[in-house]
């Protein structure tokens, strides 16, 4: 028996707004009522798991323990696009031939972007 990742879920102070932001970044589609306390973003053309956004009353404190890792053919261009659209730069890492950028979405949830360039 094996498991399949169906969804990665974020706690959100404003679930509809955060769901729309992630849908715009991934090419995903917001499903269900746009103002519901739990919203799902179905994967875009590149595939991947669903992203869930659940409304919470208290923000997550500190670094999130689970995060999304994204990949792209041009990391520098994608990081520039994401930060231009509201993501915050957190850190840049290089280790064992790998390079990735840590960003945070508009509510502070960290995620990584890796790729073959920059």
C-alpha positions as CSV (number, residue, x, y, z in Angstrom):
1,X,0.0,0.0,0.0
2,X,1.2,3.5,-0.8
3,X,0.0,7.0,0.0
4,X,-0.7,9.8,-2.5
5,X,-0.5,13.5,-1.5
6,X,-4.0,14.8,-2.2
7,X,-3.8,18.2,-0.6
8,X,-1.5,20.6,1.4
9,X,-3.5,22.7,3.7
10,X,-2.7,26.2,5.0
11,X,-4.2,27.9,8.1
12,X,-5.3,31.4,7.0
13,X,-6.6,34.5,8.6
14,X,-8.3,35.3,5.3
15,X,-8.8,32.0,3.5
16,X,-10.5,33.4,0.3
17,X,-7.8,36.0,-0.3
18,X,-4.9,33.6,0.3
19,X,-6.5,30.9,-1.9
20,X,-6.9,33.4,-4.7
21,X,-3.2,34.5,-4.3
22,X,-2.0,30.9,-4.5
23,X,-4.3,30.1,-7.4
24,X,-2.8,33.1,-9.3
25,X,0.7,31.9,-8.6
26,X,0.2,28.3,-9.6
27,X,-2.3,28.6,-12.4
28,X,-4.8,26.7,-10.1
29,X,-8.5,27.1,-9.9
30,X,-10.4,28.1,-6.8
31,X,-13.2,25.6,-6.2
32,X,-16.4,26.1,-4.1
33,X,-17.9,29.2,-2.6
34,X,-15.4,32.1,-2.7
35,X,-16.1,33.1,0.9
36,X,-16.3,29.7,2.6
37,X,-14.2,29.0,5.7
38,X,-12.4,26.2,3.8
39,X,-11.4,26.6,0.2
40,X,-9.6,24.3,-2.2
41,X,-7.4,25.3,-5.1
42,X,-7.2,22.6,-7.7
43,X,-3.9,22.2,-9.5
44,X,-3.0,24.2,-12.6
45,X,-1.7,22.8,-15.9
46,X,1.5,21.6,-14.4
47,X,-0.3,19.3,-11.9
48,X,0.4,18.7,-8.3
49,X,-1.7,18.3,-5.2
50,X,-4.7,20.4,-4.2
51,X,-4.0,23.3,-1.9
52,X,-6.4,23.8,0.9
53,X,-7.0,27.1,2.9
54,X,-8.8,26.9,6.2
55,X,-10.0,30.0,8.1
56,X,-8.5,30.3,11.6
57,X,-8.9,32.9,14.2
58,X,-5.2,33.0,15.4
59,X,-2.2,33.4,13.1
60,X,0.5,30.7,13.0
61,X,3.5,31.7,15.1
62,X,7.1,31.1,14.0
63,X,8.2,29.1,11.0
64,X,5.6,26.8,9.6
65,X,6.6,23.1,10.0
66,X,5.3,22.0,6.6
67,X,5.9,24.1,3.5
68,X,5.4,23.9,-0.3
69,X,8.5,23.3,-2.5
70,X,8.0,24.7,-6.1
71,X,10.3,24.3,-9.1
72,X,10.7,26.3,-12.2
73,X,13.0,26.5,-15.2
74,X,14.1,30.1,-14.3
75,X,14.2,30.6,-10.6
76,X,15.4,34.2,-10.7
77,X,12.6,35.3,-13.0
78,X,10.0,33.4,-10.9
79,X,11.2,34.8,-7.6
80,X,11.1,38.3,-9.1
81,X,7.5,37.7,-10.3
82,X,6.4,36.3,-6.9
83,X,7.9,39.1,-4.9
84,X,6.4,41.6,-7.3
85,X,3.0,40.0,-6.6
86,X,3.3,40.2,-2.8
87,X,5.6,37.4,-1.7
88,X,8.3,38.4,0.8
89,X,12.0,37.3,0.4
90,X,13.2,35.2,3.4
91,X,16.5,33.6,2.4
92,X,18.7,32.2,-0.3
93,X,20.3,28.8,0.0
94,X,23.0,26.8,-1.8
95,X,24.0,23.3,-0.6
96,X,25.4,20.2,-2.3
97,X,24.8,21.6,-5.8
98,X,21.2,22.6,-5.1
99,X,20.0,26.2,-4.9
100,X,16.6,27.5,-3.7
101,X,15.0,30.7,-2.5
102,X,12.8,30.8,0.6
103,X,9.8,33.2,0.3
104,X,6.7,33.9,2.3
105,X,3.2,34.3,1.0
106,X,1.1,37.4,2.0
107,X,0.2,35.8,5.3
108,X,3.8,34.7,6.1
109,X,3.6,31.0,5.2
110,X,7.1,30.1,3.9
111,X,7.7,28.2,0.7
112,X,10.7,27.4,-1.4
113,X,11.4,27.9,-5.1
114,X,14.1,25.9,-6.8
115,X,15.2,25.7,-10.4
116,X,17.9,25.3,-12.9
117,X,18.8,28.9,-13.4
118,X,19.9,31.8,-11.1
